[in-house]
Amino acid sequence: MFRGLMLILFVLLLGLQYRLWFGEPNLRQIWQLETMIEQQQLQNEQLSERNKQLEAEVQDLKKGLSALEERARNELGMIREGETFFQLVDPQPQARQR
């Protein structure tokens, strides 16, 4: 009788182990999902930081004229009336003469 009980417990243990390693969902799938969750959380943090920077830039553009002027100068080449604009150009390397 003791052997029969041990055999039944052993079969149950094997069945549970089979389900744990090969069933649906198994440990490998759970580990993969945990890795995917960690990667997604990292990406979410990066995007959240980017959103904060963009929000700060939007607020600065809405409230302050200095940021708007800086952007116009850099991107559109704005020059104020009475200012002198100097453009510095790097010299082209001379071609080898033979």
N, CA, C and O atoms as a MOPAC input file, in Angstrom:
PM7 MOZYME 1SCF
protein

 N      0.80700 1    -1.19400 1     0.00000 1
 C      0.00000 1     0.00000 1     0.00000 1
 C      0.85300 1     1.26300 1     0.00000 1
 O      0.54100 1     2.23800 1    -0.68400 1
 N      1.93400 1     1.23300 1     0.77600 1
 C      2.82100 1     2.37500 1     0.83000 1
 C      3.47000 1     2.61900 1    -0.52900 1
 O      3.66200 1     3.76300 1    -0.93900 1
 N      3.80900 1     1.52200 1    -1.22800 1
 C      4.40100 1     1.65500 1    -2.56400 1
 C      3.40700 1     2.25000 1    -3.54700 1
 O      3.78400 1     3.07100 1    -4.38300 1
 N      2.16400 1     1.85500 1    -3.46400 1
 C      1.12700 1     2.37900 1    -4.34800 1
 C      0.92700 1     3.87500 1    -4.14300 1
 O      0.76800 1     4.62700 1    -5.10500 1
 N      0.93500 1     4.30100 1    -2.87700 1
 C      0.79600 1     5.72300 1    -2.56700 1
 C      1.99700 1     6.50400 1    -3.09100 1
 O      1.82900 1     7.58300 1    -3.65900 1
 N      3.19000 1     5.98200 1    -2.91200 1
 C      4.40100 1     6.64000 1    -3.40400 1
 C      4.38400 1     6.72800 1    -4.93400 1
 O      4.80200 1     7.73500 1    -5.50500 1
 N      3.90000 1     5.67500 1    -5.58900 1
 C      3.81800 1     5.66800 1    -7.04200 1
 C      2.82900 1     6.73300 1    -7.52900 1
 O      3.10600 1     7.44500 1    -8.49400 1
 N      1.68900 1     6.83800 1    -6.86500 1
 C      0.68800 1     7.85100 1    -7.23600 1
 C      1.26200 1     9.26400 1    -7.03700 1
 O      1.09100 1    10.12700 1    -7.89800 1
 N      1.93200 1     9.49700 1    -5.92100 1
 C      2.53700 1    10.80900 1    -5.65500 1
 C      3.62700 1    11.12100 1    -6.68600 1
 O      3.75200 1    12.26100 1    -7.13200 1
 N      4.40800 1    10.11400 1    -7.06000 1
 C      5.45800 1    10.31500 1    -8.05500 1
 C      4.86000 1    10.66800 1    -9.41700 1
 O      5.36000 1    11.55600 1   -10.10800 1
 N      3.79100 1     9.97000 1    -9.79900 1
 C      3.12600 1    10.26100 1   -11.07700 1
 C      2.53700 1    11.67400 1   -11.05100 1
 O      2.63300 1    12.40000 1   -12.04100 1
 N      1.93600 1    12.06500 1    -9.94200 1
 C      1.40800 1    13.42800 1    -9.81700 1
 C      2.52100 1    14.47000 1    -9.92000 1
 O      2.36900 1    15.51000 1   -10.56100 1
 N      3.63800 1    14.16000 1    -9.27200 1
 C      4.78000 1    15.07300 1    -9.33700 1
 C      5.28200 1    15.21200 1   -10.77000 1
 O      5.57300 1    16.32100 1   -11.21700 1
 N      5.38400 1    14.11900 1   -11.48300 1
 C      5.80700 1    14.17900 1   -12.88500 1
 C      4.81000 1    14.96100 1   -13.72800 1
 O      5.20200 1    15.75200 1   -14.58700 1
 N      3.52700 1    14.74200 1   -13.48500 1
 C      2.49400 1    15.47100 1   -14.22900 1
 C      2.57800 1    16.97300 1   -13.98800 1
 O      2.45700 1    17.76700 1   -14.92100 1
 N      2.78500 1    17.35300 1   -12.74000 1
 C      2.91400 1    18.77800 1   -12.43000 1
 C      4.18600 1    19.37000 1   -13.03900 1
 O      4.17300 1    20.49800 1   -13.53300 1
 N      5.27300 1    18.61500 1   -13.00400 1
 C      6.51800 1    19.08500 1   -13.60600 1
 C      6.37600 1    19.24000 1   -15.11800 1
 O      6.87800 1    20.19800 1   -15.70600 1
 N      5.68400 1    18.28500 1   -15.73600 1
 C      5.46200 1    18.37200 1   -17.17300 1
 C      4.68100 1    19.64200 1   -17.49400 1
 O      5.02500 1    20.37300 1   -18.42300 1
 N      3.63600 1    19.89600 1   -16.72600 1
 C      2.81700 1    21.08300 1   -16.96900 1
 C      3.63000 1    22.35900 1   -16.72600 1
 O      3.48100 1    23.34800 1   -17.44200 1
 N      4.48900 1    22.31900 1   -15.70700 1
 C      5.30600 1    23.48100 1   -15.38000 1
 C      6.27500 1    23.81200 1   -16.51100 1
 O      6.42900 1    24.98100 1   -16.86500 1
 N      6.92500 1    22.81100 1   -17.07600 1
 C      7.96300 1    23.05400 1   -18.09000 1
 C      7.43300 1    23.06000 1   -19.51600 1
 O      7.96900 1    23.77400 1   -20.36300 1
 N      6.38600 1    22.27500 1   -19.80400 1
 C      5.93500 1    22.14000 1   -21.18800 1
 C      4.49200 1    22.55600 1   -21.41500 1
 O      4.04800 1    22.62500 1   -22.56100 1
 N      3.75800 1    22.83100 1   -20.36600 1
 C      2.34500 1    23.17000 1   -20.49700 1
 C      2.14800 1    24.59800 1   -20.99800 1
 O      3.09100 1    25.26700 1   -21.42200 1
 N      0.93500 1    25.02900 1   -20.93800 1
 C      0.58800 1    26.36800 1   -21.43600 1
 C      0.09900 1    27.21000 1   -20.27900 1
 O     -0.92900 1    26.81100 1   -19.73100 1
 N      0.64000 1    28.25600 1   -19.84000 1
 C      1.96400 1    28.80200 1   -20.18900 1
 C      3.04800 1    28.09500 1   -19.37300 1
 O      2.82200 1    27.70000 1   -18.23000 1
 N      4.20900 1    27.94600 1   -19.97100 1
 C      5.29800 1    27.28200 1   -19.26500 1
 C      6.30700 1    28.33000 1   -18.77100 1
 O      6.18100 1    29.52200 1   -19.05300 1
 N      7.30000 1    27.85100 1   -18.03200 1
 C      8.27000 1    28.77100 1   -17.43100 1
 C      9.05500 1    29.56000 1   -18.47900 1
 O      9.34200 1    30.73900 1   -18.27300 1
 N      9.40000 1    28.93300 1   -19.58400 1
 C     10.16100 1    29.62400 1   -20.63500 1
 C      9.36400 1    30.80500 1   -21.18000 1
 O      9.91500 1    31.88800 1   -21.37900 1
 N      8.08800 1    30.60200 1   -21.41900 1
 C      7.23600 1    31.68700 1   -21.91700 1
 C      7.11500 1    32.79800 1   -20.88200 1
 O      7.12100 1    33.97600 1   -21.23600 1
 N      7.00700 1    32.44000 1   -19.62800 1
 C      6.90600 1    33.44000 1   -18.56400 1
 C      8.18100 1    34.25900 1   -18.49000 1
 O      8.12000 1    35.47900 1   -18.33800 1
 N      9.34100 1    33.61100 1   -18.59600 1
 C     10.61400 1    34.33400 1   -18.56800 1
 C     10.73300 1    35.27300 1   -19.76500 1
 O     11.20700 1    36.40100 1   -19.62700 1
 N     10.30500 1    34.81200 1   -20.93600 1
 C     10.33600 1    35.66800 1   -22.12300 1
 C      9.42200 1    36.88200 1   -21.94700 1
 O      9.78800 1    37.99800 1   -22.31500 1
 N      8.23900 1    36.66100 1   -21.38700 1
 C      7.31200 1    37.76500 1   -21.15100 1
 C      7.87500 1    38.76400 1   -20.13700 1
 O      7.69800 1    39.97100 1   -20.29500 1
 N      8.54500 1    38.27300 1   -19.10800 1
 C      9.15900 1    39.16900 1   -18.12600 1
 C     10.24900 1    40.01900 1   -18.77000 1
 O     10.37800 1    41.20400 1   -18.46400 1
 N     11.03400 1    39.41200 1   -19.66300 1
 C     12.06600 1    40.16200 1   -20.38100 1
 C     11.43300 1    41.21500 1   -21.27800 1
 O     11.91400 1    42.34700 1   -21.34700 1
 N     10.36900 1    40.85100 1   -21.95900 1
 C      9.67900 1    41.80700 1   -22.82500 1
 C      9.08600 1    42.95500 1   -22.00900 1
 O      9.08900 1    44.10200 1   -22.45700 1
 N      8.58200 1    42.65200 1   -20.82800 1
 C      8.01700 1    43.68900 1   -19.96000 1
 C      9.10600 1    44.65900 1   -19.51500 1
 O      8.89400 1    45.87200 1   -19.50700 1
 N     10.26900 1    44.13000 1   -19.14600 1
 C     11.38400 1    44.98700 1   -18.73400 1
 C     11.81400 1    45.90000 1   -19.87800 1
 O     12.06000 1    47.08800 1   -19.66700 1
 N     11.90600 1    45.34800 1   -21.09200 1
 C     12.28800 1    46.15300 1   -22.24800 1
 C     11.24900 1    47.24200 1   -22.52000 1
 O     11.60400 1    48.37900 1   -22.83200 1
 N      9.98500 1    46.89500 1   -22.40300 1
 C      8.92500 1    47.87400 1   -22.65100 1
 C      8.93600 1    48.96700 1   -21.59200 1
 O      8.70400 1    50.13500 1   -21.90400 1
 N      9.20200 1    48.60000 1   -20.34100 1
 C      9.27300 1    49.60300 1   -19.28500 1
 C     10.43000 1    50.56400 1   -19.52200 1
 O     10.29100 1    51.76500 1   -19.29100 1
 N     11.56500 1    50.05300 1   -19.97900 1
 C     12.70500 1    50.90800 1   -20.30300 1
 C     12.35400 1    51.85700 1   -21.44300 1
 O     12.65600 1    53.04900 1   -21.38100 1
 N     11.72600 1    51.33600 1   -22.46600 1
 C     11.31400 1    52.17500 1   -23.59600 1
 C     10.29300 1    53.21700 1   -23.14000 1
 O     10.34800 1    54.36400 1   -23.58400 1
 N      9.37200 1    52.84200 1   -22.27100 1
 C      8.38600 1    53.79200 1   -21.74800 1
 C      9.05500 1    54.91300 1   -20.96900 1
 O      8.65900 1    56.07200 1   -21.08700 1
 N     10.07500 1    54.57700 1   -20.16700 1
 C     10.80000 1    55.60000 1   -19.40700 1
 C     11.49100 1    56.57300 1   -20.35900 1
 O     11.46000 1    57.78400 1   -20.13900 1
 N     12.11500 1    56.05000 1   -21.41400 1
 C     12.79300 1    56.91500 1   -22.38200 1
 C     11.79600 1    57.83100 1   -23.07700 1
 O     12.05800 1    59.02100 1   -23.25200 1
 N     10.67300 1    57.28700 1   -23.46600 1
 C      9.65700 1    58.09200 1   -24.13500 1
 C      9.03600 1    59.10800 1   -23.18500 1
 O      8.69100 1    60.21600 1   -23.59700 1
 N      8.89400 1    58.74200 1   -21.93400 1
 C      8.37200 1    59.67400 1   -20.94300 1
 C      9.32100 1    60.85400 1   -20.75100 1
 O      8.88300 1    62.00000 1   -20.65200 1
 N     10.60900 1    60.57000 1   -20.70100 1
 C     11.60700 1    61.64400 1   -20.58600 1
 C     11.57100 1    62.54800 1   -21.81600 1
 O     11.65700 1    63.77000 1   -21.69800 1
 N     11.44700 1    61.95300 1   -22.97000 1
 C     11.34900 1    62.73700 1   -24.21300 1
 C     10.08900 1    63.60600 1   -24.20000 1
 O     10.12400 1    64.76500 1   -24.61200 1
 N      8.98500 1    63.04300 1   -23.72800 1
 C      7.74200 1    63.81200 1   -23.63900 1
 C      7.88200 1    64.99400 1   -22.68100 1
 O      7.36200 1    66.07800 1   -22.94600 1
 N      8.58800 1    64.78100 1   -21.56100 1
 C      8.80300 1    65.88100 1   -20.61900 1
 C      9.62100 1    66.99100 1   -21.26900 1
 O      9.32100 1    68.17100 1   -21.08400 1
 N     10.65600 1    66.62300 1   -22.03300 1
 C     11.47200 1    67.62800 1   -22.70900 1
 C     10.65200 1    68.38900 1   -23.73700 1
 O     10.75800 1    69.61100 1   -23.84100 1
 N      9.84100 1    67.67700 1   -24.49000 1
 C      9.00100 1    68.34000 1   -25.48800 1
 C      7.96200 1    69.24200 1   -24.82800 1
 O      7.67800 1    70.33000 1   -25.32900 1
 N      7.39800 1    68.80000 1   -23.71700 1
 C      6.42300 1    69.61500 1   -22.99300 1
 C      7.07700 1    70.89300 1   -22.47300 1
 O      6.48400 1    71.96800 1   -22.54400 1
 N      8.30100 1    70.77700 1   -21.95000 1
 C      9.01400 1    71.95400 1   -21.47000 1
 C      9.29100 1    72.91400 1   -22.61600 1
 O      9.17300 1    74.12800 1   -22.45000 1
 N      9.65800 1    72.38000 1   -23.77900 1
 C      9.91400 1    73.22600 1   -24.94900 1
 C      8.63300 1    73.91500 1   -25.40400 1
 O      8.66000 1    75.09500 1   -25.75600 1
 N      7.52700 1    73.20500 1   -25.40200 1
 C      6.23800 1    73.79400 1   -25.79800 1
 C      5.86000 1    74.92200 1   -24.83800 1
 O      5.44700 1    75.99900 1   -25.26800 1
 N      6.00400 1    74.66800 1   -23.54000 1
 C      5.67700 1    75.70300 1   -22.55300 1
 C      6.57700 1    76.91800 1   -22.71600 1
 O      6.12200 1    78.05500 1   -22.59400 1
 N      7.85500 1    76.67500 1   -22.99100 1
 C      8.78900 1    77.77600 1   -23.19700 1
 C      8.41300 1    78.58400 1   -24.43200 1
 O      8.48600 1    79.81300 1   -24.42200 1
 N      8.01100 1    77.89600 1   -25.49000 1
 C      7.60600 1    78.59800 1   -26.71400 1
 C      6.31600 1    79.37800 1   -26.51200 1
 O      6.13500 1    80.44300 1   -27.10300 1
 N      5.41100 1    78.85100 1   -25.67500 1
 C      4.15300 1    79.54400 1   -25.42900 1
 C      4.35400 1    80.78800 1   -24.57200 1
 O      3.69200 1    81.80400 1   -24.78200 1
 N      5.27300 1    80.70700 1   -23.59900 1
 C      5.40800 1    81.78100 1   -22.62500 1
 C      6.51800 1    82.76900 1   -22.96000 1
 O      6.35100 1    83.97300 1   -22.77000 1
 N      7.64100 1    82.27700 1   -23.45200 1
 C      8.79400 1    83.15700 1   -23.60600 1
 C      9.11000 1    83.45800 1   -25.05500 1
 O      9.10300 1    82.57000 1   -25.90700 1
 N      9.38900 1    84.72700 1   -25.32300 1
 C      9.76000 1    85.12100 1   -26.68100 1
 C     11.21800 1    84.79500 1   -26.98400 1
 O     11.59100 1    84.65900 1   -28.14900 1
 N     12.03900 1    84.66800 1   -25.95500 1
 C     13.45500 1    84.40700 1   -26.20100 1
 C     13.65500 1    83.04900 1   -26.87100 1
 O     14.48900 1    82.92400 1   -27.76800 1
 N     12.90800 1    82.03700 1   -26.45100 1
 C     13.04000 1    80.71900 1   -27.07200 1
 C     12.54800 1    80.76200 1   -28.50800 1
 O     13.13700 1    80.14100 1   -29.39200 1
 N     11.47300 1    81.49400 1   -28.73800 1
 C     10.94100 1    81.62700 1   -30.09100 1
 C     11.93900 1    82.35100 1   -30.98800 1
 O     12.14900 1    81.96400 1   -32.13800 1
 N     12.55100 1    83.40500 1   -30.45000 1
 C     13.55000 1    84.15100 1   -31.22100 1
 C     14.77400 1    83.28700 1   -31.50700 1
 O     15.30800 1    83.31500 1   -32.61600 1
 N     15.21500 1    82.52900 1   -30.52500 1
 C     16.36900 1    81.64900 1   -30.71600 1
 C     16.10000 1    80.62500 1   -31.81000 1
 O     16.95500 1    80.36300 1   -32.65600 1
 N     14.92000 1    80.05800 1   -31.78100 1
 C     14.55900 1    79.06800 1   -32.79900 1
 C     14.48900 1    79.71200 1   -34.18400 1
 O     14.92900 1    79.11700 1   -35.16800 1
 N     13.93900 1    80.92300 1   -34.26300 1
 C     13.86200 1    81.62300 1   -35.54600 1
 C     15.25700 1    81.94400 1   -36.06700 1
 O     15.50800 1    81.85700 1   -37.26900 1
 N     16.15100 1    82.31100 1   -35.18000 1
 C     17.52800 1    82.61100 1   -35.60300 1
 C     18.22800 1    81.35100 1   -36.11900 1
 O     18.86900 1    81.37700 1   -37.17000 1
 N     18.10200 1    80.26900 1   -35.38700 1
 C     18.82100 1    79.04500 1   -35.75700 1
 C     18.22300 1    78.35000 1   -36.98000 1
 O     18.95300 1    77.89700 1   -37.86200 1
 N     16.90800 1    78.26900 1   -37.02800 1
 C     16.27900 1    77.47900 1   -38.08400 1
 C     15.90800 1    78.30200 1   -39.31300 1
 O     15.91800 1    77.79000 1   -40.43200 1
 N     15.58300 1    79.57000 1   -39.10900 1
 C     15.11200 1    80.38200 1   -40.23100 1
 C     16.09300 1    81.47600 1   -40.63600 1
 O     15.87300 1    82.16700 1   -41.63100 1
 N     17.17200 1    81.64000 1   -39.87800 1
 C     18.16400 1    82.64400 1   -40.21600 1
 C     17.69500 1    84.07100 1   -39.95800 1
 O     18.08900 1    84.98500 1   -40.68300 1
 N     16.86400 1    84.28200 1   -38.94400 1
 C     16.33900 1    85.60600 1   -38.63700 1
 C     17.45600 1    86.53800 1   -38.19100 1
 O     18.34100 1    86.14800 1   -37.42900 1
 N     17.40100 1    87.78200 1   -38.68000 1
 C     18.34200 1    88.82100 1   -38.28700 1
 C     17.51700 1    90.04100 1   -37.89900 1
 O     16.60700 1    90.44200 1   -38.62400 1
 N     17.83800 1    90.62300 1   -36.75900 1
 C     17.12100 1    91.81800 1   -36.31700 1
 C     17.52900 1    93.01900 1   -37.15100 1
 O     18.60400 1    93.05400 1   -37.75200 1
 N     16.66300 1    93.97700 1   -37.17000 1
 C     16.96300 1    95.21800 1   -37.88100 1
 C     18.11800 1    95.91200 1   -37.16400 1
 O     18.09600 1    96.07100 1   -35.94400 1
 N     19.11600 1    96.32000 1   -37.92700 1
 C     20.27500 1    97.00500 1   -37.36200 1
 C     21.40300 1    96.05700 1   -36.98100 1
 O     22.48200 1    96.51900 1   -36.60900 1
 N     21.19300 1    94.74900 1   -37.06000 1
 C     22.25500 1    93.79300 1   -36.75600 1
 C     23.07000 1    93.51900 1   -38.00800 1
 O     22.58400 1    93.66200 1   -39.12900 1
 N     24.30900 1    93.12600 1   -37.79800 1
 C     25.17700 1    92.72600 1   -38.90000 1
 C     25.38200 1    91.22400 1   -38.79700 1
 O     25.68900 1    90.69100 1   -37.73100 1
 N     25.21000 1    90.57000 1   -39.90400 1
 C     25.31000 1    89.10200 1   -39.95100 1
 C     26.64300 1    88.72800 1   -40.56000 1
 O     26.98300 1    89.19300 1   -41.64800 1
 N     27.40200 1    87.89400 1   -39.87200 1
 C     28.66900 1    87.37700 1   -40.36800 1
 C     28.53700 1    85.86900 1   -40.49700 1
 O     28.12000 1    85.18900 1   -39.55900 1
 N     28.89200 1    85.36000 1   -41.65100 1
 C     28.85100 1    83.91600 1   -41.87200 1
 C     30.27200 1    83.43800 1   -42.07000 1
 O     30.97100 1    83.91400 1   -42.96400 1
 N     30.70100 1    82.51200 1   -41.25200 1
 C     32.03800 1    81.95600 1   -41.33600 1
 C     31.97000 1    80.65000 1   -42.10600 1
 O     31.18900 1    79.75500 1   -41.78300 1
 N     32.80200 1    80.56100 1   -43.12900 1
 C     32.81000 1    79.38000 1   -43.98500 1
 C     34.17100 1    78.72200 1   -43.85800 1
 O     35.20500 1    79.38300 1   -43.95900 1
 N     34.16300 1    77.41800 1   -43.63700 1
 C     35.42300 1    76.67800 1   -43.59100 1
 C     36.02000 1    76.63300 1   -44.98800 1
 O     35.30000 1    76.37500 1   -45.95300 1
 N     37.32600 1    76.87800 1   -45.11900 1
 C     37.93700 1    76.83200 1   -46.45200 1
 C     37.94300 1    75.41200 1   -47.00000 1
 O     38.11700 1    74.44800 1   -46.25400 1
 N     37.75200 1    75.29400 1   -48.29900 1
 C     37.77800 1    74.00600 1   -48.96900 1
 C     39.23100 1    73.53700 1   -49.07500 1
 O     40.11400 1    74.34000 1   -49.37500 1
 N     39.48800 1    72.26300 1   -48.83600 1
 C     40.86200 1    71.77100 1   -49.00500 1
 C     41.25300 1    71.85600 1   -50.47700 1
 O     40.48000 1    71.49100 1   -51.36400 1
 N     42.45000 1    72.33800 1   -50.71400 1
 C     42.91100 1    72.51200 1   -52.09200 1
 C     43.20400 1    71.15000 1   -52.71800 1
 O     43.69100 1    70.22900 1   -52.06300 1
 N     42.89000 1    71.06200 1   -54.00100 1
 C     43.15400 1    69.82400 1   -54.73000 1
 C     44.66700 1    69.67900 1   -54.93200 1
 O     45.38000 1    70.67400 1   -55.06100 1
 N     45.14200 1    68.44700 1   -54.95700 1
 C     46.56400 1    68.19200 1   -55.15600 1
 C     46.96500 1    68.61800 1   -56.55800 1
 O     46.32100 1    68.24500 1   -57.53900 1
 N     47.99800 1    69.37700 1   -56.64300 1
 C     48.50200 1    69.81300 1   -57.94200 1
 C     49.65100 1    68.90400 1   -58.33500 1
 O     50.46100 1    68.48900 1   -57.50600 1
 N     49.69500 1    68.60800 1   -59.62900 1
 C     50.75700 1    67.71700 1   -60.12300 1
 C     51.77600 1    68.46900 1   -60.88100 1
 O     52.74200 1    67.88200 1   -61.36900 1

